[in-house]
Structures are given as structure tokens and as C-alpha cells.
Amino acid sequence: MSTAALYDIPVSKITGEGTSLAEHRGKVLLVVNVASKCGLTPQYDALEKLYTRFQNSGFVVCGFPANDFGAQEPGSNEDIQAFCKSTFGVNFPMFSKITVTGPDTHPLYQSLIAAEPKAISPGREAFRQNLNGFLQKSGATTNPEPGILWNFEKFLIDRNGKVVARFSPEVLPDDPAVIAAIESALNS
């Protein structure tokens, strides 16, 4: 995919205004599908700390709420924004709720997955097995590769708009591998 294509995909800010990632052209982006009622929701805190730590170096966290996994993001954009601000002090850019899996996958996520079909994670299969055990009650299963496994999957995009890494949901935002990848992208 060309750089222009990734930057040109229309998205909406959580407040409803249309935009695109082109607003952050030339910066290193960490695009994350987020949810407010997930066991991984505390990652918001680490994402905000990452944003604060690297923001002045040209780093931006981009949060994309999605209700695709266990209905763990049921609220409106207004509810999500209020929750993120009041609970985790989120100041990084949040976008309107989108779909990141299935036939209605947002074009941004179609492009991200196509650009980086495999996530980095030493424990992805164990995490998948745990999720499948959790989902068994409802008769659901996790997405097969290269689909998004769960909430809080992370895509790192370099200053040129190229996807350079993808991290599995259980890899925390402050994991040394994530920090090293961010620092490498910032220094390139």
C-alpha cells in the first residue's frame, strides 16, 4: 500500500468531525483498537504514559474504539470519550467507534492488517487459547490470522506512513519490545 493511501483513508474524530491520519503525517503513530469494558482496558493508562513520554519527539497514539469483541465497547462516542478522560486522563487522539473485524472491517484496519499480517507476541497462541476458553460459553471463537485477535492490538506506523510493527493485545504498551520499536521509528 502506498503511503498516501494510508493517510487518505477517511476516519472521524470521536467528536464526529471527519479527518484522516494525514493530520499526523511525519509523526510515528501507534494505532490501537480500544474498548472500555475489557480486561485489557487498563492499557489506556500505559498508552497515555507512552503518549506523554514521546509526544514531543513526534509520537502519537491513535485510539479507535471497537465493539467487535465480547461487546466490550457498547457506549456512544460521547460515553467513550468521557470514560477515557475521567478514568485514565486520556489526552491522545481518540476516533469514532469503528469495526475492526468481519465483513464490515473499516478500510483503515483492512489496510493495516494487509500491511502487517502477523503480530509480534511470544504469548499470542496462549492468549488465543485463553480467549477461546472465555468465548466458548457464547459459542464464539477468536479470529484466525491475520485478523485482529482482540481489543488493544497495536500497529506502529513510521514517519513515512509505513506499518513497521504489529503487537498482539496482551503485549503491554510499555513492554520493552514496544518501547524499542517506537524509539527506533522515532530515530529513523
C-alpha positions in Angstrom: 0.0 0.0 0.0 1.2 3.4 -0.8 1.8 5.9 2.0 -0.7 8.3 0.5 -3.4 5.6 0.7 -3.0 5.0 4.4 -3.0 8.7 5.2 -6.0 9.3 2.9 -8.4 6.8 4.4 -11.3 8.8 5.9 -11.9 8.4 9.7 -13.8 10.5 12.2 -12.6 12.1 15.4 -14.5 10.9 18.5 -16.3 14.2 18.4 -17.7 13.5 15.0 -15.5 15.7 12.7 -14.2 13.9 9.6 -10.4 13.6 9.3 -7.7 11.2 8.3 -4.3 10.1 9.7 -2.8 12.7 7.3 -3.3 15.1 10.2 -0.3 13.3 11.8 1.8 12.9 8.7 5.5 12.9 9.6 4.9 11.5 13.1 5.2 8.0 14.4 1.8 6.6 15.1 0.6 3.8 17.4 -2.9 2.8 16.2 -4.8 0.8 18.8 -8.3 -0.7 18.7 -9.6 0.0 22.2 -12.5 -0.9 24.5 -13.8 0.4 27.8 -15.1 -2.8 29.4 -12.3 -5.2 28.6 -9.9 -7.0 30.9 -7.2 -5.1 28.9 -8.8 -1.7 29.4 -6.1 -0.7 32.0 -3.8 -0.4 29.0 -5.3 3.0 28.4 -3.1 4.2 31.3 0.1 2.8 29.7 -0.9 4.2 26.3 -1.4 7.7 27.8 2.0 7.5 29.6 3.7 6.5 26.2 2.0 9.4 24.5 3.1 11.8 27.2 6.7 10.4 27.2 7.2 10.6 23.4 4.8 13.2 22.2 7.4 16.0 22.0 9.5 13.7 19.8 6.7 13.3 17.2 4.8 10.3 18.5 1.0 10.0 18.6 -1.3 7.3 20.0 -4.5 6.9 17.9 -7.3 5.2 19.8 -10.0 3.5 17.7 -12.9 2.2 19.9 -14.4 -1.0 18.6 -17.3 -3.1 19.9 -16.2 -6.3 18.0 -15.0 -8.5 20.9 -17.5 -9.5 23.5 -19.5 -6.3 23.1 -16.9 -4.6 25.4 -17.4 -1.2 23.9 -21.1 -0.7 24.0 -21.2 3.1 24.7 -21.6 6.0 22.4 -18.6 8.1 21.3 -19.6 10.6 24.0 -19.7 7.9 26.6 -16.3 6.5 25.5 -14.7 10.0 25.5 -16.0 10.8 29.0 -14.8 7.4 30.3 -11.3 7.7 28.8 -10.9 11.3 30.2 -12.3 10.7 33.7 -10.8 7.2 34.3 -7.4 7.4 32.6 -6.9 11.0 31.8 -6.6 10.2 28.1 -5.3 13.2 26.0 -4.1 11.2 22.9 -6.4 11.5 19.9 -9.5 9.3 20.0 -11.6 8.5 17.0 -15.2 7.4 16.4 -16.1 3.8 17.0 -15.3 1.6 14.1 -15.4 -2.1 13.1 -12.0 -3.9 13.0 -13.1 -7.4 12.1 -15.6 -9.3 9.9 -17.2 -8.2 6.6 -17.6 -4.6 7.8 -14.0 -4.0 8.7 -13.1 -0.4 8.4 -10.8 0.4 5.4 -8.1 1.6 7.8 -8.0 -1.7 9.5 -8.2 -3.6 6.2 -5.1 -1.7 5.2 -3.2 -2.1 8.5 -3.8 -5.9 8.5 -2.8 -6.2 4.9 0.4 -4.2 5.6 1.4 -6.3 8.7 -0.5 -9.6 8.8 1.4 -11.1 11.7 1.5 -9.7 15.3 4.6 -9.7 17.5 4.0 -11.7 20.6 5.7 -14.6 22.4 2.4 -15.5 24.1 -0.1 -15.0 21.3 -1.2 -18.6 21.0 -1.6 -19.0 24.8 -3.6 -15.7 24.8 -5.7 -17.0 21.9 -6.4 -20.3 23.8 -7.5 -18.3 26.9 -9.8 -16.1 24.8 -11.3 -19.2 23.1 -12.0 -20.6 26.6 -13.7 -17.4 27.6 -15.7 -17.3 24.4 -16.7 -20.9 24.5 -19.8 -20.1 26.6 -21.2 -18.0 23.8 -20.2 -20.4 21.0 -17.8 -17.8 19.5 -14.1 -18.1 18.7 -11.3 -15.7 18.0 -10.4 -14.5 14.5 -8.0 -16.6 12.5 -4.7 -15.0 11.4 -4.3 -12.4 10.0 -7.4 -11.0 11.7 -7.4 -8.8 14.8 -7.3 -11.1 17.8 -8.9 -8.9 20.4 -9.1 -5.4 21.8 -5.8 -3.5 22.2 -3.9 -4.9 19.2 -1.3 -2.2 18.2 0.1 -1.1 14.9 3.2 1.0 14.7 3.5 3.3 11.7 6.7 5.2 10.9 7.1 8.8 9.9 6.7 7.8 6.3 3.4 6.2 6.8 4.7 2.6 6.6 3.4 0.0 9.1 6.6 -1.3 10.8 5.3 -3.5 13.6 2.1 -5.1 15.0 1.8 -6.1 18.6 -0.7 -8.6 20.0 -3.2 -7.4 22.6 -1.5 -9.0 25.5 1.8 -7.2 24.7 1.6 -4.2 27.0 2.2 -0.7 25.7 5.2 -0.3 28.0 6.7 -3.6 27.0 10.4 -3.2 26.2 9.8 -4.5 22.6 7.2 -1.8 22.0 9.3 0.9 23.5 12.3 -0.2 21.4 10.2 -0.2 18.2 8.9 3.3 19.0 12.3 4.6 19.7 13.7 3.0 16.5 10.9 4.6 14.4 11.4 8.0 16.1 15.1 7.9 15.3 14.8 6.8 11.7 
